[in-house]
Amino acid sequence: MLEEYLKYLLYEKNYSAHTVSSYANDIGQFTEYYTQLNNSDAIEKAEREDVRSWVASMFERRLSARTVCRKLSSVKMFYKYLMKKNIVDANPVTVINPMLIRTLPVFFSEEDIDKLQTTKVMDDQDFEEQRDALVIEILYQTGVRRRELIDMKDKDIDFDRKTIKIFGKRQKERIIPFGEELENQIKRYIECRNREVGYSGGYLFVLRRNGKQLYDKVLYDIVKKQLSKITTNEKRSPHTLRHTFATTLLNNGAELNTVKELLGHSSLAATQVYTHISFKELQKQYNEAHPRAK
């Protein structure tokens, strides 16, 4: 049943392999718990109390409320699929989700990013230095997701219109504009890449040693190394720069719906978390600037 469900997510719902893997992991953990609890792997017979017991066991292991909610959501969607296939009559995941204390995303200020000086390409910079600087700039200036950046190709960039075509979750397409400074940086990097590494087969970001597509670990290492220059915070991931992109736009007057479209969110609900950050920034500026605020 699980194997068929995962194929359904991958081929019919067009979920990414990374997302499908997360679903498989969460459902697999519930299946393992249910089997140990009931000495049976017939999860189609699971009841609400089985799920409640699983939730309790996760809190005993001190998993965060956010993680528990995500795992419950994965299992709930699986049982909805089983109901659709008439394998089960009811969804046992009817427990109330644990209270989710929403933490604001970590982001960097414009001043922090400026300190990296990743737009200043020097004549003596080699391929990897130019590549790593451009990775930071594209993440910061476009807000693309990790996978979207890795899959970016030369042909997706329209230098005449100064836009990048992005294929997001479920292959949903969106267009993101960029400025002249980034245009020059991309062109210079491509010239350096083609000279030092050779044609990549289409991918914008490649490895020096073989010209093949960048992969997750290398991308994380690049971002972590660059951001370590301005912070010791543990959260130094590509997604942190996505948060920074959204926050920077809102703090400089962009409309929420515009940010939603640029981020590729399916609804405003996912984008609204950034309004809290922006208000926090406005409140800080007010407190610093208004004499009566003190």
ZAGU-685302 format. One record per atom (N, C-alpha, C, O): residue in one letter; z, y, x. Coordinates in steps of 0.02 Angstrom, whole numbers, plus 50000, padded with zeros to 5 digits. Each point is the difference from the previous one (the first is absolute). Example, Ala and Ser with C-alpha at 12.3 -4.5 7.8 and 13.67 -1.06 7.14 Angstrom:
! ZAGU-685302
A503904971650660A500005005949955A500005006050045A500334999950052S499315005449930S500035005950042S500375005549961S500085005550025
This chain:
! ZAGU-685302
M500004994050041M500005006049959M500005006350043M499635004849987L500794995050064L500055005950043L499355001350037L499785005750007E499924988950017E499375000750037E499465003149957E499625004350022E500344993549915E499515002749954E500145007449985E499545004049994Y501094997650000Y500195007049987Y499815004550058Y499755005649990L500374992150070L499835004050060L499255001050005L499775005450020K499844989549963K499275000749999K499795005149948K499545004050011Y500804995949932Y499875004849947Y500115007250023Y499605004549987L500964996650049L500155006750026L499495002250052L499795005850002L500014989550040L499555001650056L499295001249977L499685004950021Y500064990749936Y499295000249983Y499845003549934Y499465002949992E501004996849961E499875003249935E500315007049996E499705004649973K500914996050052K500335006649998K499845004250062K500165005950003N499534990950047N499805003550061N500595003050038N499945005350031Y500644991349967Y500575002250039Y499864998650074Y499624995450017S500675008550027S499914998950071S500354993650022S500474997649967A499314999650089A500314993950026A500735001250016A500424995649991H499745010550032H500705001850017H500434999849937H500564997450001T499195005449943T500375000149937T500094993049973T500554998149978V498934997950024V500034993149975V500514996050041V500374995949973S499655005350092S500484996650043S500725001849980S500444995750001S499675010649981S500675002249978S500204996549935S500574997849993Y498955001849960Y500144996549937Y500174992650014Y500474997349972A499134999750071A500124992950016A500694998950030A500344995249983N499875009350060N500654999550033N500565000749949N500484996050000D499475009049956D500535001249950D500064994149951D500554997749986I498885000149988I500004994549952I500234993650033I500354995949970G499455003150093G500214994150037G500754999850009G500314994649997Q500005011250014Q500725000350009Q500364998249935Q500514996550000F499225005949943F500304998249936F499934992549987F500464996749977T498955000650038T499874992949990T500484995850041T500284995049975E499835007050087E500464996350044E500715000349973E500364995050000Y499845011049976Y500685000649973Y500084995849937Y500504996549992Y499005003849963Y500044996249938Y500044992550014Y500374996449967T499235001350081T499994992950017T500684997650025T500244994749981Q500085009350062Q500664998350026Q500535000349945Q500464995949999L499465008949956L500495000949946L499984994449949L500514997849975N498885000050009N499914995249945N499774993150022N499894995549959N500025003750107N499754993750027N499344998149966N499874994149985S499715010950004S499364999049968S499555005850019S500235005750006D499124992950002D499535005350016D499595002149939D499485003350008A500744994849933A499645001749939A500175007249979A500375001049952I499365003850084I500195007049987I499755002549933I500225005349976E499334991049992E499785002049933E500574999249949E499965002549944K500574994050077K500584999149956K500575004850016K500544999549972A499345005250074A500525004750019A500225004249940A499605001849957E501044999850042E500285004149947E500305006450028E500055000950061R500145003549894R500265006550020R500614999450047R500075003950047E500364991249940E500594999250042E499824998050071E500365001750047D499094994749961D499774998250067D499815006350039D500155000750060V499525003849906V499805006350032V500605004350016V500045002950053R500444997549900R500615003850012R500374997350061R500265003950041S499774989549964S500344996950057S499655001750065S500325001350051W499024998849947W499605001850059W500145007250022W500085001550059V499945003049892V500145007050014V500695000750033V500075003650049A500424992949923A500675000350028A500014997550073A500355002850042S499264991949971S499994997250068S499685005050049S500205000350058M499325003549918M499685004950044M500485005750017M500015002450056F500394999749894F500495005350014F500554997450047F500275003850040E499894989849953E500494997150046E499755000150072E500395000650047R498954998949960R499705000450067R499895007350021R499715001350053R500515003349905R499985007250013R499295002750006R499865004550040L499694992749919L499345003049996L500055006549961L500435000649956S499155004250059S500035006449965S499764999449928S499634995349983A500585009449976A499785000149930A499245000549995A499694997049957R500025006950088R499275000750000R499654993350013R499514998449968T500764997850080T499704993550017T500074995149942T499544996449983V501055003649986V500124995549943V499535001749943V499724995549969C500195010950018C499545002249946C499294997650014C499654997749955R500145002950108R499324997950017R499904992549989R499494997949974K501014998250047K499944992849993K500014998049927K499644995449979L500785007949981L500014998649928L499335001649968L499754996349957S499955009250064S499355002049973S499474994850016S499594998449958S500424999050103S499514994950020S500064993849956S499504997349976V501125000450014V500124994049960V499835001349926V499744995649966K500425010350011K499865001849930K499254999849987K499784997449948M499825005350098M499275000049992M499734992950002M499514998549965F500804997250075F499784993050004F500114996649933F499574996349976Y501005004949993Y500144996849935Y499575003049945Y499854996549951K499975009750054K499535002949952K499334996450003K499684998849949Y500124999550112Y499384996250010Y500064993049969Y499544997649967L501044999250043L500114993449971L500015000249924L499774995349967M500495010150005M499985000849927M499285000849976M499814997249948K499815006650088K499305001149983K499614993450000K499534999049961K500674996450085K499674993550005K500334994849954K499824994150002N500665008149957N500364995649953N500384994450036N500094994549972I500135006950089I500404995150037I500745000849983I500364995049999V499855011149988V500695001249978V499975004149935V499525003549986D501024995949975D500045003649936D500315006950007D499855004549961A500604996250088A500355006450007A500095001650074A500004995650043N500095010849970N500115002350069N500755000350014N500365003849967P499884992250080P500724999950013P500255006250037P500605001250004V498945002850023V500215005950037V500105005849952V499615004849999T500904994649960T500165005249951T500655003550019T500275004049961V499974994450099V500615003450023V499855007350013V499435001850016I501085002349977I499915007150015I499975000950075I500414997450037N499105006449985N499945001350072N500625003550026N500275004349965P499974993950094P500585003450028P499835007450010P499435001950010M501095002249987M499885007250007M499665001450067M500244997950053L499215005649943L499615001450060L500165007150023L499785004949969I500594995550086I500165006550029I499405002250041I499884997350054R499765007549920R499385002050032R500135004750059R500255005549991T499594992250068T500085004250059T499365003850011T499454997449991L500615008850029L499415004150013L499644997550062L500324998350050P499015001549948P499634997750058P500125004450061P500095006149994V499924990850064V500075003750062V499335003550015V499474997149991F500575009150031F499395003650018F500155004850058F500595001250016F498895001550014F500075004750055F499765006949980F499575000749956S500715004350075S499795006949986S499355001450037S499804996450045E499885009149934E499395002150035E500145001550073E499594998550044E500995004349969E500205001750069E500064993750042E499814999950059D500474994849911D500074993650036D499324997350021D499904998050057I499645001949896I499334997350014I499645004250052I499654997450043D500455009149952D499685004550049D500234998550072D499625000850047K501004996949959K500274998550067K499634994250034K499994999550061L499704996349899L499644994350028L499365002250035L499754996650045Q499985009149933Q499395002850030Q499424994950000Q499624999750049T500334996449898T499484994849998T499315002749987T499504996450006T500445010149976T499345002949990T499705002650065T499415001650003K501014998950049K499765002850064K499734994450044K500384996750037V498975002349959V499684994850039V499805002850067V499615004850004M500644992350049M499865002450068M499444996050031M499884994249982D499785008850066D499434996850033D500204993750037D499604995350007D501025004450017D500214994250040D500314994549957D500254995050028Q499755005749905Q500294994849957Q499524994149996Q499405000849992D500874993150014D499584994149995D499934997849927D500255003449955F499404991150035F499864997649932F500634999049959F500045002549944E500464993850083E500594998449961E500415006349983E500285000449946E499745004350099E500365006349987E499675003849943E500345002649955Q498994997750045Q499645003449947Q500074996249934Q500105003049947R499864990450057R500074995949939R500685000849969R500065001149939D500474998550101D500685000449974D500145006949969D500335000549949A499405004750083A500095006849973A499645000849934A500265003149954L499144993950041L499615000649938L500324995949944L499985002149942V500314992250075V500374996049949V500525004449966V500055000149939I500355003450101I500535004249972I499705005649957I500255001349945E499225001850079E499715005649964E499694997949933E500085003549950I499584990850050I499704997849937I500534997949950I499955001649940L500574995050083L500554998249955L500345006349971L500155000349941Y499955004650102Y500345006249980Y499565004449956Y500245003249953Q499114997150063Q499565004749964Q499674997149939Q499705003749960T500344989750031T499684996949941T500484996049957T499864998949941G500714998950087G500484996249960G499784992949984G500264997049953V499265000450084V499754993349985V500534994750015V500455001050040R499494993449926R500454994450012R499814996450066R499465000950027R501024995149996R499904996150062R499354996049997R499595000450046R500324995749901R499414995749995R499365004149994R499484998150027E500565007549939E499425004349991E499765002850067E499405000650012L501075001050031L499815002650066L499704994550043L499505001150034I500794993049965I499754994450040I499294998249979I499594998350042D500275001949892D499354998149974D499485005650001D499434999049981M500775006950041M499545005850001M499424998750047M500094997450056K499305004449922K499404998950039K499655006750014K500105004949965D499494995150087D499635006050018D499605002549940D499975006049987K499724989449976K499565001949945K500375003249941K499705003149957D500964996150042D500405002949946D500115007550010D500225003549955I499624999050105I500115007050016I499365004049991I499494998550031D500535006649926D499435004449989D500155006650034D500385004149974F499324997050084F500145006150038F499705006249968F500265005550008D499194993749955D499695005749967D500455002849945D500085006149994R500214989449967R500445002149946R500735000450022R500435002549963K499714995050097K500684999750025K500454996149952K500515002649977T499304991250009T500394995749956T500024992950029T499574998050038I500954998449943I500074993050018I500044995949936I500405001649955K499204993250040K500024995649942K500514994550014K499964996550050I500535002949905I500544995250009I499964994749946I499895001549941F500194992250079F500044994549952F500724997749998F500244996650046G500115005249900G500714998749995G500174993349969G499614995350004K500975004549965K500224993949967K499504997949946K499765004149962R500104989450037R499534997149952R499315003250008R499625000549951Q500225001750110Q499355002950017Q499845006349960Q499425001649988K501105001949990K499895006349964K499795005350051K500345001150050E499105002249934E499725004850047E500255007149987E500085002149942R500055001650112R500175007149994R499715003750060R499874997150052I500055009449940I499715004250052I500535005050023I500315003449959I499794997050107I500505004550027I499655005050047I499644997950046P500465008649944P499695004950044P500405000950065P500584998250004F499095004650046F500355001750062F499705006350030F499465002249979G500885000850069G499805006450028G499584999350063G499884994550025E499915011250000E499565000350059E500344997450063E499694996750041E500965004749965E500374997850059E500014992450005E499904997150054L500224999649889L500004992749999L499304997350010L499914994850032E499595008649942E499304997950010E499854999650075E499724995150023N500455010250013N499865000150072N500384994550037N499744997050047Q500875001649931Q500414994950033Q499704993049988Q499994995950045I499785002949894I499704993549984I499364999050041I499904994650028K499685010549974K499364999450037K500134998750074K499654996050032R500845007449995R500154999250071R500274993050014R499844996950051Y500575000649904Y500274993250007Y499444994849996Y499974995450041I499585005349910I499454995249992I499564999850062I499804994750023E500075011250005E499605000450061E500354996350057E499684996350038C500975004849969C500404996750052C500034992549988C499924996150046R500185001949891R500034992849983R499364996450017R500004994750030N499435008349950N499364996850012N499844999650075N499674995350022R500575009550015R499885000150072R500434995150037R499764996450045E500885003349938E500484995850037E500074992949973E500134995450038V499785003849897V500124993449970V499354996949975V499934993950003G499615010149973G499394997449971G500035000149925G500535001549971Y498924997049997Y499975000249926Y500494995149970Y500054994250022S500315008049928S500554996049973S499794995349944S500404995949978G498985004750000G499814995949942G500145003649936G499954997249945G500255009350061G500085004049939G500695002949991G500065005349970Y500464991550055Y500685002549989Y500135006050045Y499815000250058L500535004849913L500145006150037L500504998750056L499885002150057F500664994649927F500524998750049F499974992950026F500034995249962V499915004250104V499914993450030V500464999150061V500325004750023L499694989250002L500384998450060L499575001150062L499404999049999R500935003250054R499625001250062R499714993650029R499434999850023R500984994849975R499824994050037R499384996449973R499644996850038N500235003849896N499434996249973N499605003849947N499524997349973G500685008850012G499635004049951G500084997749929G499645002249955K500844993250033K500104997549932K500485004549961K500345004250028Q499664994749906Q500405004149954Q500745000050019Q500284994950020L500025011049973L500725000850010L500374995549951L499744998649946Y500854999050072Y500394996049952Y500715002949994Y500195004550037D500184993049914D500645002949979D500485001650057D500245005650006K499904989450036K500515001050052K499815005750048K500425004050019V498944996150000V499785005350046V500085006849966V500225004850032L499604995749905L500075006449964L500725002249997L500165005750014Y500294989649969Y500715001749997Y500265002350068Y500395004850005D499404991850047D500215001850068D499765007050019D500375003850031I499014997849950I499735006750014I500415005349966I500215004950031V499914994249904V500375005049962V500725000650024V500255005650008K500074988850004K500695000250023K500065003550067K500465004050010K499084994650036K500015003250065K499915007549994K500355003850033Q499184998449926Q499865007149992Q500595003649967Q500215005350023L500054991849923L500545003249963L500664999950038L500455004049987S499614991450061S500614999850041S500085006350042S500545001450025K498925002349983K500025006250038K500375005649963K500235004850030I499834994449903I500315005349961I500614997649960I500345004149969T499814989450031T500574997649960T500264993450028T499644996250033T500995002549952T500294993450016T500124996149936T500284994550001N499495008349943N500074996649935N499654993250002N499474999350029E500844995849940E499714993349999E499344999849962E499564996050015K500375008449935K499395000149959K499465004150035K499965006149993R499634990450045R499455003150036R499374996049986R499674997750047S500165001649890S499444995849980S499415004349976S500085005949988P499344991050004P499435003749971P500165002949932P499765005349982H500664991249980H500165002349932H500415006550002H499985004049954T500404996950100T500385006250008T499545006050004T500155005449974L499284993750057L499515005450005L499655001149933L499795005649984R500154989249976R499745000749932R500485004449958R499795004449964H500864994250043H500515004249967H499945007250024H500055004749961T499854996150103T499965006750030T499405003849973T500045006049986F499404990650008F499385002949972F500145002849930F499845005849985A500454990049971A500125002149931A500495005849996A499905004749963T500634994950076T500515005149999T499735006750026T500155005349972T499444994450081T499715006150027T499565003549949T500025006149993L499574990049970L499575002949949L500405003549946L499855005749981L500664990949994L500405002849945L500405006150023L500075004949963N500194994850098N500385005750025N499565006150012N500255005650004N499104993350000N499545005650011N499605001749937N499495003450003G500764994249939G499735002349936G499494995649966G499725002149949A500144991950076A499514995649968A500284997549933A500604999049993E498955000049959E500204997349935E500154992550006E499694996550040L500775001249919L500214993050003L499414995349986L499944994850033N499645006949920N499434995649983N499514999550058N499704994750010T500225010850028T499564999950059T500274995150052T499634996150029V501025004249982V500324995550048V499934992849977V499884995550040K500205003449896K499924993349971K499314997150016K499934994350021E499555009849968E499314997750013E499884998650074E499684995250018L500595009150024L499904999250073L500364993850026L499754996650045L500835001949926L500394994150021L499714993649971L500144994650026G499485005949920G499734994149968G500504996549956G499954994049988H500545009949986H500484997149953H499674999049932H499585004049980S500624990849985S499714998749934S500335004349945S499705001049947S500905001450066S500335004349951S500425005250035S500164999450060L500035005849903L500415005450029L500704997750018L500335003150042A499904991649925A500694997750011A500134998550073A500545001650027A498974995450007A500094998250071A499995006250044A500284999950055T499405005549922T499945006050040T500595004749991T500155004150043Q500194995349900Q500525004849982Q500604999950047Q500385004950003V499724989650033V500574999850047V499955005650050V500515002550024Y498884999649993Y499915005350049Y500205006949974Y500135004550039T499894996249895T500225006549972T500745001050016T500225005750007H500164988949998H500715000650017H500085002650071H500445004150015I499124993350029I500025002350069I499825007450003I500335003950035S499154998049929S499775007050001S500545004649973S500115005450027F500224992549919F500535004249973F500575000750050F500305005350007K499854989350027K500535000250051K499825005150055K500435003650024E498934996649994E499775004750051E500045007149974E500215004650036L499584996449901L500045006749970L500725002449996L500155005950013Q500294989549968Q500705001849995Q500295001950068Q500395004750006K499404991750046K500235001550067K499775007050021K500385003950028Q498974997649959Q499735006550018Q500355005749961Q500135005450027Y500014993249910Y500355005049959Y500695001450028Y500215005750006N500154989050011N500675000750026N500015003950066N500475003750015E499004995350024E499975003550064E499785007249993E500185004350040A499424997249908A499695006649995A500355004949953A500005006050012H500314991449935H500295004549951H500735001750017H500414995450009P499775011049996P500675001950020P500544997449952P500554998450021R499295001449914R500514997749951R500084992450000R500494997449975A499024999150053A500054992750003A500544997950048A500254994349997K499945010350048K500524998350050K500695001749974K500504998950035
